[in-house]
């Protein structure tokens, strides 16, 4: 897996995380989103999720758009 991570470019302009319909899965994804933000500070980090889970992400500092 580390080999594939080394192929990720340093500059990524946009990132889209696509979420499942389950709130638990969304919450378990938050550390991934935080680490993605840390690694790609300048990228636009968006999350695509269903409306019923979107409220869980409102105001999250790592996410640009829901």
CORJO-V828210 format. One record per pair of residues at least 6 apart in sequence whose C-alpha atoms are under 6 Angstrom apart, sorted by the first residue. I is the first residue (numbers start at 1). J is the second residue. If there is no record, write none. Layout:
# CORJO-V828210
i=I j=J
i=I j=J
This chain:
# CORJO-V828210
i=12 j=43
i=13 j=43
i=14 j=43
i=14 j=44
i=15 j=45
i=16 j=46
i=16 j=47
i=17 j=47
i=18 j=47
i=18 j=48
i=19 j=48
i=19 j=49
i=23 j=53
i=34 j=62
i=37 j=62
i=45 j=63
i=45 j=64
i=46 j=63
i=46 j=64
i=46 j=65
i=46 j=66
i=47 j=66
